[in-house]
Amino acid sequence: MNRKSLLVFRGWCAAAAAVLGFVASGEAAPSAATRDVRPNIVVVLCDDLGYGDVQANFPQGLIRTPHMDRLAREGVRFTDAYSPSGLCTPTRYGLMTGRYAWRTRLQSGVVGGLSPRLIEEGRPTVASFLQARGYRTAVIGKWHLGLNWERLPGKAITELGVETPDQVWNVDYSRPFDGGPTTLGFDRFFGISASLDMVPYTYLENDRVVALPTEERTWPMHPGYVFDCRLGPAAPGFEVADVLPELTRQAERFIEDESRRGGPFFLYLPLPSPHTPLAPTAEWKGRSGLNLYADFVMQTDAAIGQLLASLERSGVADNTLFILTSDNGCAPQARIHDLKAKGHDVSGGLRGNKADLYDGGVRVPFLARWPDRARPAESGQLVCLTDLFATFAELVDADVPAHAAEDSFSFASALLSRPGVPTRPVRDAVVLHSAFGSFAIREGEWKLALCAGSGGWSTPVNFDAEAAGLPMTQLYHIGGADRGERTNLQAEQPERVQRLEVRLREIVAAGRSTPGPRASNAVEVALRKPSLPSQRGRAPSPPVAAPSGARD
């Protein structure tokens, strides 16, 4: 029996068990035709939540996360899960499409709140795929994949990246935008355009703003923090501290409404937290005893608890696949060095942070709970956030279209594994990308990075590493004794370096990493990019001694 047939068989077994239960109790049993065994799916994507910020991942951590820890106890905790990028937008693109974002025009950085849509016309998304199979779909939260705003006559904004101060008023906010979530398979959208530090500061619903941003405002950080929101258009009454609670309420309402309706639903909840601006409500300020970031993590955990309670109240918790993860590692703006001095390591012993190729930038918390089908377990399978597309396709017994989800591998076998029953490898390699466009590949226990430094913000940045004469290639045995990526073995293992680089080039050139027809990238992809002095100091962090050579 093949995997898909097995999933269908198990689903019918669950339905039969339910019918027998009704008969035993004397109640009228629903027919097999009316019992829907497809799971509801909830995906919560935290923003900048570090691997070590979830206590189930790093018990030495000092931030209390009881609801995330509950998910880990009751579900499958994946210990080798990766975001495809060390930054926000490219990870969100990968999650939605099952395709690496460096195959698009976005070769580094992120889009801005006013940038045009990144997901290509006609490209299937997780949402459109599930919607076509009877799911009601919603995205509630931070979009950050571009929207086609209506420009004022003769006005323009930047194609990609952060808009300049004189461009943020070049949009006709009274007009609906195009190319948003409702054109990409979502029945409903409520949220914000991009990060909470990016304009416009107003809620969006479906294809327009909820309230016109007629004021010009910014939100300074807590005294002593160096990262502010950008000055720009804001709706009257819009406050950043209100956003997480409002999104949580909207998500609870969607769960409860769809549970009453009875059909399967897909809720994608990309939270704006604990990303800057660090905006815990008054109830949560100071609760961690560490700093504002830790307070915001705790409030985010509480929001997870509210969602779990909503599923239970609605009677659908058992047949809901609930996934919690993060778009990348924790950012330096969380004052991570101060936290470390107090005894909390946001990266949980991994090297680096947000934006980097080091695992602290790209290895992320990944917890998956499905009480009806998935037994509590820990999985060391290599998975990537691009894998959600293929996994959901297998769970609903549908084929992935030939020209979609080119970098998505199903992890259903790991999710539904049974004690003593070996599971096939989900994937044997994952390609990683940094803020400044550097590449790495993880294959088995080995990781190859094609740059001299972190590829991102942590020391040594690429420019400084090159100036210091560090090798332009890094090879780490992270599955062995070097989890912290401190011993560069590129000089000792040139054959492995060559083989992994060839593998990476083949994945890039093929336009896909999964079996299927050859695909194409939108632009020519350069595996090694020049480092620039302007890339130094993009994020605050105190100086840390860089390695003096290839090994340390």
C-alpha positions as CSV (number, residue, x, y, z in Angstrom):
1,M,0.0,0.0,0.0
2,N,1.5,3.4,-1.0
3,R,1.7,6.3,1.4
4,K,-1.3,8.2,0.0
5,S,-3.4,5.1,0.1
6,L,-2.3,4.4,3.7
7,L,-3.3,7.9,4.7
8,V,-6.7,7.5,3.2
9,F,-7.1,4.1,4.8
10,R,-6.2,5.6,8.3
11,G,-8.7,8.4,7.7
12,W,-11.5,6.0,7.0
13,C,-10.5,4.0,10.1
14,A,-10.9,7.1,12.2
15,A,-14.3,7.8,10.6
16,A,-15.4,4.2,11.3
17,A,-14.2,4.5,14.9
18,A,-16.3,7.6,15.3
19,V,-19.3,6.0,13.9
20,L,-19.0,3.0,16.2
21,G,-18.7,5.4,19.1
22,F,-22.0,7.0,18.3
23,V,-23.7,3.6,17.9
24,A,-22.4,2.5,21.3
25,S,-23.8,5.6,22.9
26,G,-27.1,5.2,21.3
27,E,-26.8,8.5,19.3
28,A,-27.5,8.8,15.6
29,A,-24.2,8.2,13.7
30,P,-23.1,10.5,10.9
31,S,-22.7,8.8,7.6
32,A,-19.2,8.3,6.2
33,A,-20.2,10.7,3.5
34,T,-20.9,13.5,6.0
35,R,-17.9,12.9,8.3
36,D,-14.9,14.9,7.0
37,V,-11.7,13.3,8.0
38,R,-9.5,16.0,6.4
39,P,-7.6,17.9,9.1
40,N,-8.1,21.5,9.9
41,I,-4.7,23.2,9.6
42,V,-3.3,26.1,11.6
43,V,0.1,27.4,10.9
44,V,1.5,30.0,13.4
45,L,4.6,31.8,12.1
46,C,6.3,33.8,14.8
47,D,8.5,36.7,13.8
48,D,12.2,36.5,14.9
49,L,11.6,33.9,17.6
50,G,14.9,32.2,18.4
51,Y,15.5,28.5,18.6
52,G,16.5,28.8,22.2
53,D,13.5,31.0,23.2
54,V,11.3,27.9,23.4
55,Q,12.1,26.1,26.6
56,A,11.3,22.7,25.1
57,N,14.2,23.3,22.7
58,F,16.6,24.7,25.3
59,P,15.6,23.8,28.9
60,Q,18.4,26.2,30.2
61,G,16.4,29.1,28.7
62,L,15.0,31.6,31.1
63,I,11.9,32.7,29.1
64,R,8.8,30.8,30.2
65,T,6.9,29.4,27.3
66,P,4.3,26.9,28.8
67,H,2.0,26.8,25.8
68,M,4.7,26.2,23.3
69,D,6.1,23.6,25.6
70,R,2.7,22.0,25.7
71,L,2.7,21.7,21.9
72,A,6.1,20.0,22.1
73,R,4.9,17.5,24.7
74,E,1.7,16.7,22.9
75,G,3.1,16.8,19.3
76,V,6.2,16.2,17.3
77,R,9.2,18.4,18.0
78,F,11.4,18.7,15.0
79,T,15.0,19.5,16.1
80,D,16.5,20.0,12.6
81,A,14.0,22.4,11.1
82,Y,15.2,25.3,8.9
83,S,13.8,28.5,7.5
84,P,15.0,28.8,3.9
85,S,16.4,32.3,4.7
86,G,17.7,34.3,7.6
87,L,15.2,37.0,6.8
88,C,11.4,37.5,6.8
89,T,10.1,38.0,3.2
90,P,12.1,35.2,1.6
91,T,11.0,32.7,4.3
92,R,7.3,33.7,3.8
93,Y,7.6,33.3,0.1
94,G,9.1,29.8,0.6
95,L,6.4,28.8,3.1
96,M,3.6,30.0,0.8
97,T,4.9,28.6,-2.5
98,G,7.1,25.7,-1.6
99,R,9.9,27.4,-3.6
100,Y,13.1,29.0,-2.6
101,A,12.8,32.8,-2.8
102,W,16.2,33.3,-4.3
103,R,14.7,31.8,-7.5
104,T,12.7,35.1,-7.8
105,R,13.9,38.7,-8.4
106,L,14.6,39.0,-4.6
107,Q,18.3,38.1,-4.3
108,S,18.9,39.7,-0.9
109,G,17.0,41.7,1.8
110,V,13.2,42.0,2.1
111,V,10.4,43.9,0.4
112,G,8.9,46.9,2.0
113,G,5.4,47.6,3.2
114,L,4.6,49.4,-0.1
115,S,6.6,47.1,-2.5
116,P,4.8,45.3,-5.3
117,R,3.7,41.7,-4.9
118,L,6.5,39.2,-4.9
119,I,4.5,36.0,-5.6
120,E,4.3,35.6,-9.3
121,E,1.0,35.7,-11.2
122,G,-0.4,32.2,-11.6
123,R,1.9,30.5,-9.1
124,P,0.0,28.1,-6.8
125,T,0.3,28.7,-3.1
126,V,-0.5,26.5,-0.1
127,A,-3.7,28.5,0.3
128,S,-4.9,28.2,-3.4
129,F,-4.1,24.5,-3.3
130,L,-6.1,23.8,-0.2
131,Q,-8.9,26.2,-1.3
132,A,-9.3,24.2,-4.5
133,R,-9.8,21.1,-2.3
134,G,-12.6,22.4,-0.2
135,Y,-10.8,24.3,2.5
136,R,-11.9,27.7,3.8
137,T,-8.7,29.7,4.0
138,A,-7.6,32.8,5.9
139,V,-4.4,34.7,6.6
140,I,-4.5,36.8,9.7
141,G,-1.4,38.8,10.6
142,K,1.8,40.1,8.9
143,W,1.8,39.6,5.2
144,H,5.2,41.1,4.0
145,L,5.1,39.6,0.5
146,G,4.3,42.8,-1.3
147,L,1.0,44.3,-2.5
148,N,0.1,46.2,-5.7
149,W,-0.9,49.5,-4.2
150,E,-2.5,52.2,-6.3
151,R,0.0,54.9,-6.9
152,L,-0.9,58.6,-7.0
153,P,-0.5,60.1,-10.5
154,G,3.2,60.6,-11.4
155,K,4.4,59.0,-8.1
156,A,6.6,56.0,-7.5
157,I,8.2,53.9,-4.7
158,T,11.1,51.6,-4.7
159,E,10.7,48.2,-6.5
160,L,12.1,46.3,-3.5
161,G,13.2,47.1,0.0
162,V,12.4,50.0,2.3
163,E,10.7,53.0,0.9
164,T,12.3,56.5,1.4
165,P,10.5,59.0,3.6
166,D,9.4,61.1,0.7
167,Q,7.8,58.0,-1.0
168,V,5.5,56.8,1.8
169,W,2.8,59.3,0.8
170,N,2.9,58.3,-2.9
171,V,0.1,55.8,-2.5
172,D,-3.7,56.3,-2.8
173,Y,-4.7,54.5,0.4
174,S,-8.4,55.1,-0.4
175,R,-8.2,52.7,-3.3
176,P,-8.1,48.9,-3.0
177,F,-4.8,47.1,-3.6
178,D,-4.3,44.2,-6.0
179,G,-2.1,41.1,-5.8
180,G,-2.8,40.5,-2.1
181,P,-3.8,37.4,-0.2
182,T,-7.3,37.2,-1.6
183,T,-5.9,36.8,-5.1
184,L,-3.6,34.0,-3.9
185,G,-6.1,31.5,-2.5
186,F,-7.2,33.1,0.8
187,D,-10.9,33.7,1.4
188,R,-10.1,36.2,4.1
189,F,-7.2,38.5,5.0
190,F,-6.9,40.7,8.1
191,G,-3.6,42.1,9.2
192,I,-0.8,44.4,8.3
193,S,1.2,45.0,5.2
194,A,4.6,44.2,6.6
195,S,6.5,44.4,9.8
196,L,5.2,46.7,12.5
197,D,8.2,49.0,11.9
198,M,7.2,49.5,8.3
199,V,4.5,51.8,6.8
200,P,1.6,52.0,6.5
201,Y,0.5,51.8,10.1
202,T,-3.0,50.6,9.7
203,Y,-5.0,47.3,9.5
204,L,-5.8,45.8,6.1
205,E,-8.9,43.7,5.4
206,N,-9.2,41.7,2.2
207,D,-8.1,44.3,-0.4
208,R,-8.2,47.7,1.3
209,V,-7.2,49.5,4.5
210,V,-9.6,49.4,7.4
211,A,-8.9,53.1,8.3
212,L,-7.2,55.6,6.2
213,P,-3.7,56.5,7.4
214,T,-4.0,60.2,7.6
215,E,-1.5,60.9,10.4
216,E,2.3,60.9,10.3
217,R,3.7,59.0,13.3
218,T,6.4,56.7,14.5
219,W,6.9,54.6,17.7
220,P,10.2,55.1,19.6
221,M,11.5,52.0,21.3
222,H,11.9,51.7,25.1
223,P,14.7,54.0,26.4
224,G,18.1,52.4,25.6
225,Y,16.9,50.6,22.5
226,V,18.3,51.8,19.2
227,F,15.7,50.6,16.8
228,D,12.6,52.8,16.0
229,C,9.7,52.4,13.7
230,R,10.0,54.4,10.5
231,L,8.2,57.8,10.3
232,G,5.2,57.5,8.0
233,P,1.4,57.3,7.5
234,A,-0.7,55.9,10.3
235,A,-4.4,55.5,11.0
236,P,-5.8,57.5,13.9
237,G,-5.9,55.4,17.0
238,F,-3.6,52.7,15.6
239,E,-1.2,51.5,18.3
240,V,1.5,48.8,17.9
241,A,0.8,47.3,21.3
242,D,-2.8,46.6,20.3
243,V,-1.9,44.5,17.2
244,L,-1.0,41.2,18.7
245,P,-4.1,41.1,20.8
246,E,-6.3,42.1,17.9
247,L,-4.8,39.5,15.6
248,T,-5.4,36.9,18.2
249,R,-9.0,37.9,18.6
250,Q,-9.5,37.7,14.8
251,A,-7.9,34.3,14.6
252,E,-10.1,33.0,17.5
253,R,-13.2,34.3,15.7
254,F,-12.2,32.6,12.4
255,I,-11.6,29.2,14.2
256,E,-15.0,29.4,16.0
257,D,-16.9,30.5,12.9
258,E,-15.4,27.8,10.7
259,S,-15.8,25.1,13.3
260,R,-19.5,25.8,13.4
261,R,-19.6,25.7,9.6
262,G,-18.2,22.2,9.7
263,G,-15.9,22.1,6.7
264,P,-12.1,21.9,6.9
265,F,-10.2,25.2,7.3
266,F,-6.7,26.5,6.9
267,L,-5.6,29.4,9.1
268,Y,-2.2,31.0,8.4
269,L,-1.3,33.2,11.3
270,P,2.0,35.1,10.7
271,L,2.4,37.0,14.0
272,P,4.3,40.3,14.1
273,S,5.9,39.3,17.4
274,P,8.4,39.1,19.0
275,H,9.9,41.3,16.2
276,T,10.6,44.9,16.9
277,P,9.1,47.3,17.8
278,L,9.0,45.4,21.1
279,A,5.5,46.2,22.2
280,P,4.2,44.0,25.0
281,T,1.0,45.3,26.5
282,A,1.0,46.8,30.0
283,E,-0.1,43.4,31.4
284,W,3.1,41.8,30.1
285,K,5.7,44.4,30.6
286,G,8.2,43.3,33.2
287,R,6.8,39.8,33.5
288,S,9.9,38.0,32.3
289,G,12.3,39.8,34.7
290,L,14.7,40.0,31.7
291,N,13.9,42.6,29.1
292,L,11.1,43.8,26.8
293,Y,11.9,41.1,24.2
294,A,11.5,38.4,26.7
295,D,8.2,40.0,27.9
296,F,7.0,40.0,24.2
297,V,7.9,36.3,23.8
298,M,5.9,35.5,26.9
299,Q,2.9,37.4,25.5
300,T,3.3,35.6,22.2
301,D,3.2,32.3,24.0
302,A,0.0,33.4,25.8
303,A,-1.5,34.1,22.4
304,I,-0.7,30.5,21.4
305,G,-2.5,29.4,24.5
306,Q,-5.6,31.4,23.5
307,L,-5.7,29.7,20.1
308,L,-5.3,26.2,21.6
309,A,-8.2,27.0,23.9
310,S,-10.3,28.3,21.0
311,L,-9.8,25.0,19.2
312,E,-10.8,23.1,22.3
313,R,-13.9,25.2,22.9
314,S,-14.9,24.7,19.3
315,G,-14.5,20.9,19.5
316,V,-12.0,20.6,16.7
317,A,-8.7,20.4,18.5
318,D,-8.2,16.7,17.9
319,N,-8.5,16.9,14.2
320,T,-6.5,20.0,13.8
321,L,-2.9,20.0,12.7
322,F,-1.3,22.9,14.6
323,I,2.1,24.0,13.5
324,L,4.2,26.6,15.3
325,T,7.5,27.9,13.9
326,S,9.5,31.0,13.2
327,D,10.6,32.8,10.1
328,N,14.3,33.0,11.2
329,G,16.4,33.4,14.3
330,C,16.2,36.1,16.9
331,A,17.4,39.6,16.0
332,P,20.1,41.6,17.7
333,Q,17.6,44.3,18.5
334,A,16.3,42.0,21.2
335,R,19.4,43.0,23.2
336,I,20.6,39.4,22.9
337,H,24.0,40.1,24.5
338,D,22.3,41.6,27.5
339,L,20.1,38.5,27.7
340,K,23.1,36.2,27.4
341,A,24.8,38.1,30.3
342,K,21.7,37.3,32.4
343,G,21.9,33.6,31.4
344,H,19.5,33.4,28.4
345,D,20.8,32.3,25.0
346,V,18.2,33.1,22.3
347,S,19.9,30.8,19.9
348,G,20.0,27.9,22.3
349,G,23.8,27.2,21.9
350,L,23.7,27.7,18.1
351,R,26.0,30.3,16.5
352,G,24.7,33.5,15.1
353,N,21.3,35.2,14.9
354,K,18.8,36.6,12.4
355,A,20.1,37.4,8.9
356,D,23.0,34.9,9.2
357,L,23.8,31.6,7.5
358,Y,25.0,30.2,10.9
359,D,22.3,28.0,12.4
360,G,21.3,30.7,14.9
361,G,19.9,32.6,11.9
362,V,18.1,29.7,10.1
363,R,17.4,26.8,12.4
364,V,14.0,27.5,13.9
365,P,11.5,26.1,16.5
366,F,9.1,23.7,14.7
367,L,6.3,22.0,16.7
368,A,3.5,20.1,15.1
369,R,0.5,18.7,17.1
370,W,-2.3,16.6,15.6
371,P,-3.9,14.6,18.5
372,D,-6.0,12.4,16.2
373,R,-3.0,11.2,14.2
374,A,0.4,12.2,15.4
375,R,1.9,10.7,18.5
376,P,4.1,12.8,20.7
377,A,7.7,12.4,19.6
378,E,11.0,14.1,18.8
379,S,12.2,14.0,15.2
380,G,15.7,14.7,13.9
381,Q,14.5,14.7,10.3
382,L,15.9,17.5,8.2
383,V,12.9,19.7,7.2
384,C,12.4,23.2,5.8
385,L,9.5,25.6,5.9
386,T,9.1,25.1,2.1
387,D,8.0,21.6,2.9
388,L,4.5,22.6,4.2
389,F,3.1,22.6,0.6
390,A,4.0,19.0,-0.2
391,T,3.1,17.8,3.3
392,F,-0.4,19.2,3.2
393,A,-0.8,17.8,-0.3
394,E,0.0,14.3,1.0
395,L,-2.3,14.7,4.0
396,V,-5.3,15.6,1.7
397,D,-4.3,12.8,-0.8
398,A,-3.6,15.2,-3.7
399,D,-0.7,15.5,-6.1
400,V,1.5,18.6,-6.1
401,P,1.2,20.3,-9.6
402,A,4.2,19.6,-11.8
403,H,5.2,23.2,-12.0
404,A,4.7,24.2,-8.4
405,A,6.4,23.7,-5.0
406,E,9.7,23.0,-6.7
407,D,11.6,22.8,-3.3
408,S,8.9,21.2,-1.1
409,F,9.3,17.7,0.3
410,S,6.6,16.0,2.4
411,F,7.4,15.3,6.0
412,A,4.1,13.4,6.6
413,S,6.0,10.2,7.2
414,A,7.9,11.9,10.1
415,L,4.8,13.5,11.5
416,L,2.8,10.2,11.5
417,S,5.7,7.9,12.5
418,R,5.1,5.1,14.9
419,P,7.5,3.8,17.6
420,G,9.8,1.1,16.2
421,V,8.8,1.8,12.6
422,P,11.6,3.5,10.6
423,T,10.6,6.4,8.5
424,R,12.1,7.4,5.2
425,P,14.3,10.5,5.1
426,V,12.2,13.6,4.4
427,R,15.0,15.3,2.4
428,D,18.7,14.8,2.2
429,A,19.7,18.5,1.8
430,V,18.4,22.0,2.3
431,V,19.7,25.3,0.7
432,L,20.0,28.3,3.0
433,H,20.2,32.0,2.1
434,S,21.3,35.0,4.2
435,A,20.3,38.6,4.4
436,F,23.1,39.7,2.0
437,G,22.5,36.9,-0.5
438,S,25.2,34.4,0.7
439,F,24.4,30.7,0.2
440,A,24.9,27.5,2.3
441,I,23.8,23.9,1.9
442,R,23.2,21.5,4.7
443,E,23.4,17.8,3.7
444,G,23.2,15.2,6.4
445,E,25.6,16.1,9.2
446,W,27.6,18.6,7.1
447,K,27.1,22.3,6.2
448,L,28.9,24.3,3.5
449,A,28.8,28.1,3.4
450,L,30.0,30.0,0.4
451,C,31.2,33.1,2.3
452,A,34.0,34.2,4.7
453,G,31.7,35.4,7.5
454,S,28.2,35.1,8.8
455,G,26.5,36.2,5.6
456,G,24.4,38.5,7.8
457,W,24.8,40.8,10.8
458,S,26.7,38.9,13.4
459,T,30.5,39.0,13.6
460,P,32.4,38.5,11.6
461,V,30.4,40.1,8.8
462,N,31.6,39.0,5.3
463,F,33.4,42.2,4.6
464,D,35.5,42.1,7.8
465,A,36.1,38.3,7.5
466,E,37.5,38.8,4.0
467,A,39.6,41.7,5.2
468,A,41.0,39.5,8.0
469,G,42.0,36.9,5.4
470,L,39.5,34.2,6.5
471,P,38.7,31.5,3.9
472,M,36.0,32.2,1.4
473,T,34.4,28.8,2.1
474,Q,33.3,27.3,5.4
475,L,32.6,23.6,6.1
476,Y,31.2,22.5,9.5
477,H,30.4,19.1,10.9
478,I,27.3,20.3,12.7
479,G,25.8,16.9,13.1
480,G,28.9,15.8,15.1
481,A,30.7,17.6,17.8
482,D,30.6,21.1,16.2
483,R,27.0,22.1,16.7
484,G,28.2,25.6,17.3
485,E,30.0,25.9,13.9
486,R,33.4,26.9,15.3
487,T,35.8,24.6,13.4
488,N,36.1,25.3,9.7
489,L,37.2,22.0,8.0
490,Q,37.3,23.3,4.5
491,A,41.1,22.9,4.2
492,E,41.1,19.4,5.6
493,Q,38.2,18.1,3.4
494,P,38.5,19.6,-0.1
495,E,36.7,16.7,-1.7
496,R,33.6,17.2,0.5
497,V,33.7,20.9,-0.2
498,Q,33.8,20.3,-3.9
499,R,31.0,17.7,-3.9
500,L,28.7,19.9,-1.8
501,E,29.4,23.0,-4.0
502,V,28.6,20.9,-7.1
503,R,25.4,19.7,-5.5
504,L,24.4,23.3,-4.7
505,R,25.1,24.5,-8.2
506,E,23.0,21.6,-9.6
507,I,20.0,22.5,-7.4
508,V,20.3,26.2,-8.5
509,A,20.6,25.4,-12.2
510,A,17.8,22.8,-12.2
511,G,15.2,25.4,-11.0
512,R,14.0,22.9,-8.5
513,S,15.4,20.4,-5.8
514,T,12.5,17.9,-6.1
515,P,12.0,15.4,-8.8
516,G,10.0,16.8,-11.8
517,P,10.3,18.7,-15.0
518,R,13.2,21.2,-15.2
519,A,12.2,24.6,-14.1
520,S,13.8,28.1,-14.4
521,N,14.8,30.9,-12.1
522,A,13.5,34.4,-12.6
523,V,17.1,35.8,-12.8
524,E,20.6,34.5,-13.0
525,V,21.6,33.4,-9.5
526,A,25.1,34.2,-8.3
527,L,26.3,31.8,-5.7
528,R,29.1,34.1,-4.5
529,K,28.3,37.7,-4.1
530,P,30.7,40.6,-3.4
531,S,30.7,41.9,0.2
532,L,30.4,45.7,0.6
533,P,31.5,48.0,3.4
534,S,27.9,49.4,3.4
535,Q,26.7,46.0,4.7
536,R,28.6,46.5,8.0
537,G,26.7,47.6,11.1
538,R,23.2,47.0,9.7
539,A,22.1,45.8,13.1
540,P,23.3,46.7,16.6
541,S,25.6,44.3,18.4
542,P,28.7,44.8,20.5
543,P,32.0,43.8,19.0
544,V,32.8,40.1,19.3
545,A,36.2,38.7,18.6
546,A,36.2,37.0,15.2
547,P,38.2,33.8,14.6
548,S,41.8,34.6,13.8
549,G,42.0,31.8,11.2
550,A,40.2,28.9,9.6
551,R,39.8,27.2,13.0
552,D,39.2,28.3,16.5
